[in-house]
């Protein structure tokens, strides 16, 4: 289901979003995920599309949305860099409002791939209402620049969190993430995808397919949500 969210900044007059609801007749969980995309791709990547569908099958509602720069890039047919952080946060906040309106009886989990997860964490640190955080490849630092760590907001985060990280992620040295998580304000869990890079792609010699990895990620989210928020 497509949605349009009023939003005037970053060269757009609205945000586009997609809803994935549990199938009719299926048990509905008490949680739903607002799923944000990463810096280099939009909400309709095969990974996010499949992830949303799989989570909906397990009773978790999902709403994906696009930041203004991605909508402009698609509309204008050219590469456009991400918006400034204030615009990204404002767009994310508008999407959160629409999420709450469409899932009024569910607790909201802010989830996101890379940059999208990071923006969600800033909103949570600033006091936006959410029950939990789910990071799909948290970008702890730029590639090749581990000294530029992005974890300053961790102590202000009280919500339970799941960090899903590939062991080959060039944007997240696990030897740096683990001590950073000790500064996290609430409870947090780290789940690693063996051999996964920042996009969770694994080498062919691993013998695993992208579908295998997707199902591993879905299972980790499913279990974490059930443990944190039992029905």
C-alpha positions as CSV (number, residue, x, y, z in Angstrom):
1,X,0.0,0.0,0.0
2,X,1.4,3.4,-1.0
3,X,1.2,6.5,1.2
4,X,2.1,10.1,0.7
5,X,3.1,12.1,3.7
6,X,3.0,15.9,3.6
7,X,6.5,17.4,3.9
8,X,8.0,20.5,2.4
9,X,11.8,20.6,2.5
10,X,14.7,19.2,0.5
11,X,13.0,20.0,-2.8
12,X,9.9,17.9,-2.3
13,X,6.3,18.6,-1.2
14,X,5.6,15.1,0.2
15,X,7.3,11.9,1.2
16,X,6.5,8.6,-0.4
17,X,6.0,5.5,1.8
18,X,5.0,1.9,1.5
19,X,3.0,-0.2,4.0
20,X,3.4,-3.9,4.5
21,X,0.7,-5.3,6.9
22,X,0.4,-8.8,8.2
23,X,-1.8,-11.0,5.9
24,X,-5.5,-11.1,6.6
25,X,-6.3,-13.6,9.3
26,X,-2.7,-13.8,10.5
27,X,-1.8,-13.1,14.1
28,X,-0.8,-9.4,14.5
29,X,2.1,-8.6,16.8
30,X,2.1,-5.7,19.2
31,X,5.0,-4.1,17.4
32,X,5.5,-2.5,14.0
33,X,8.7,-1.2,12.4
34,X,9.4,2.1,10.7
35,X,12.1,1.0,8.2
36,X,14.4,3.7,6.8
37,X,16.8,3.1,3.8
38,X,20.5,3.7,3.6
39,X,22.4,6.5,2.0
40,X,23.0,4.9,-1.4
41,X,19.7,3.3,-2.1
42,X,15.9,3.8,-1.7
43,X,13.1,2.1,0.0
44,X,12.4,-0.3,-2.8
45,X,15.7,-2.2,-2.9
46,X,15.2,-6.0,-3.1
47,X,16.7,-6.4,0.4
48,X,14.3,-3.9,2.1
49,X,11.3,-5.1,0.0
50,X,11.9,-8.8,0.9
51,X,12.7,-7.9,4.5
52,X,9.4,-6.0,4.9
53,X,7.4,-8.8,3.3
54,X,9.0,-11.5,5.5
55,X,8.4,-9.5,8.7
56,X,4.8,-8.9,7.8
57,X,4.3,-12.6,7.3
58,X,5.4,-13.0,10.9
59,X,2.9,-10.5,12.1
60,X,5.0,-7.3,12.3
61,X,3.7,-4.3,10.4
62,X,6.3,-2.4,8.4
63,X,6.3,1.1,6.9
64,X,9.1,2.1,4.5
65,X,9.7,5.7,3.4
66,X,12.1,7.7,1.3
67,X,14.1,10.7,2.3
68,X,13.7,13.8,0.0
69,X,17.0,13.4,-1.9
70,X,16.1,9.8,-3.0
71,X,12.8,10.9,-4.3
72,X,14.5,13.7,-6.3
73,X,17.1,11.4,-7.6
74,X,14.5,9.0,-8.9
75,X,12.4,11.8,-10.3
76,X,15.3,13.6,-12.0
77,X,17.2,10.5,-13.0
78,X,20.5,11.5,-11.5
79,X,22.6,10.9,-8.4
80,X,21.9,13.3,-5.6
81,X,23.8,13.3,-2.2
82,X,21.9,12.8,1.0
83,X,20.2,15.8,2.5
84,X,21.7,17.6,5.5
85,X,21.1,16.0,8.9
86,X,18.3,18.5,9.9
87,X,16.3,17.7,6.8
88,X,16.9,13.9,7.2
89,X,15.7,14.1,10.8
90,X,12.7,16.2,9.9
91,X,11.7,13.8,7.2
92,X,12.2,10.8,9.5
93,X,10.1,12.6,12.2
94,X,7.2,13.1,9.7
95,X,7.4,9.5,8.7
96,X,7.2,8.5,12.4
97,X,4.0,10.6,12.8
98,X,2.5,8.8,9.8
99,X,3.6,5.5,11.2
100,X,1.9,6.1,14.5
101,X,-1.3,7.2,12.7
102,X,-1.4,4.0,10.6
103,X,-0.4,1.6,13.5
104,X,-2.2,3.3,16.4
105,X,-2.3,0.1,18.5
106,X,1.3,-1.0,18.0
107,X,4.5,0.0,19.7
108,X,6.8,1.5,17.1
109,X,10.4,0.3,16.6
110,X,12.7,2.6,14.6
111,X,14.6,0.4,12.2
112,X,16.9,1.3,9.4
113,X,19.7,0.3,7.0
114,X,22.9,2.1,7.7
115,X,22.2,5.9,7.6
116,X,18.5,5.3,8.2
117,X,19.2,3.5,11.4
118,X,21.6,6.2,12.5
119,X,18.9,8.9,11.9
120,X,16.4,6.9,13.8
121,X,18.8,6.8,16.8
122,X,19.2,10.6,16.8
123,X,15.4,10.9,16.9
124,X,15.2,8.5,19.8
125,X,18.0,10.3,21.6
126,X,16.1,13.6,21.2
127,X,13.0,12.1,22.9
128,X,10.8,10.9,20.0
129,X,8.4,8.2,21.2
130,X,9.6,4.8,20.1
131,X,9.8,1.4,21.9
132,X,13.0,0.0,20.4
133,X,15.7,0.4,17.8
134,X,16.8,-2.0,15.1
135,X,20.1,-1.3,13.2
136,X,20.8,-3.1,10.0
137,X,24.5,-2.4,9.5
138,X,25.1,0.6,11.8
139,X,27.6,2.9,10.1
140,X,30.0,3.4,13.1
141,X,32.6,5.2,11.0
142,X,33.3,6.1,7.4
143,X,35.1,3.4,5.4
144,X,38.8,3.5,6.2
145,X,38.4,6.1,8.9
146,X,37.8,4.3,12.2
147,X,38.9,7.3,14.2
148,X,35.7,9.2,13.1
149,X,33.4,7.2,15.3
150,X,29.6,8.0,15.3
151,X,28.4,6.8,18.7
152,X,28.0,10.0,20.6
153,X,24.2,9.5,21.0
154,X,24.5,5.9,22.5
155,X,24.5,7.0,26.2
156,X,21.2,8.9,25.6
157,X,19.4,5.8,24.2
158,X,17.3,4.0,26.7
159,X,15.3,1.9,24.3
160,X,16.2,-1.8,23.8
161,X,18.2,-2.2,20.6
162,X,19.3,-4.9,18.2
163,X,22.5,-4.3,16.2
164,X,22.8,-6.6,13.1
165,X,26.3,-6.4,11.7
166,X,28.2,-8.2,9.0
167,X,31.7,-9.4,10.1
168,X,33.2,-7.8,6.9
169,X,31.5,-4.5,7.2
170,X,33.9,-1.7,6.2
171,X,31.8,0.9,8.0
172,X,31.7,-0.9,11.3
173,X,34.8,-2.4,12.9
174,X,33.4,-4.8,15.4
175,X,36.4,-4.3,17.7
176,X,35.2,-0.7,18.0
177,X,31.5,-1.4,18.1
178,X,31.7,-3.8,21.1
179,X,33.2,-1.2,23.5
180,X,30.9,1.5,22.1
181,X,27.9,-0.7,23.0
182,X,29.1,-0.7,26.6
183,X,28.2,3.0,26.7
184,X,24.7,2.3,25.3
185,X,22.1,3.7,27.7
186,X,19.6,0.8,27.6
187,X,19.8,-2.9,26.9
188,X,21.3,-3.9,23.5
189,X,22.1,-7.0,21.6
190,X,24.6,-7.6,18.9
191,X,23.9,-10.2,16.2
192,X,26.6,-10.8,13.6
193,X,26.2,-12.1,10.1
194,X,29.2,-14.2,9.4
195,X,31.0,-13.0,6.3
196,X,28.6,-10.2,5.6
197,X,29.7,-6.9,4.2
198,X,27.9,-3.6,4.8
199,X,25.1,-4.7,2.5
200,X,25.1,-8.2,4.1
201,X,26.5,-9.7,0.9
202,X,28.5,-12.9,1.6
203,X,31.3,-14.5,-0.5
204,X,30.2,-17.3,-2.9
205,X,32.6,-19.6,-1.2
206,X,30.5,-19.4,2.0
207,X,27.9,-21.6,0.4
208,X,25.1,-19.2,1.5
209,X,22.7,-17.3,-0.7
210,X,21.3,-13.8,-0.2
211,X,18.0,-15.5,0.7
212,X,19.8,-17.5,3.4
213,X,21.2,-14.3,4.9
214,X,17.8,-12.5,4.7
215,X,16.1,-15.3,6.6
216,X,18.9,-15.2,9.2
217,X,18.3,-11.5,9.6
218,X,14.5,-11.9,9.8
219,X,14.9,-14.7,12.4
220,X,17.1,-12.4,14.5
221,X,14.6,-9.6,14.4
222,X,11.7,-11.9,15.1
223,X,13.4,-13.4,18.2
224,X,14.7,-10.1,19.5
225,X,11.2,-8.5,19.2
226,X,9.6,-11.5,20.9
227,X,12.1,-11.4,23.8
228,X,11.9,-7.7,24.3
229,X,8.1,-7.3,23.9
230,X,6.4,-10.6,24.7
231,X,2.7,-10.7,23.9
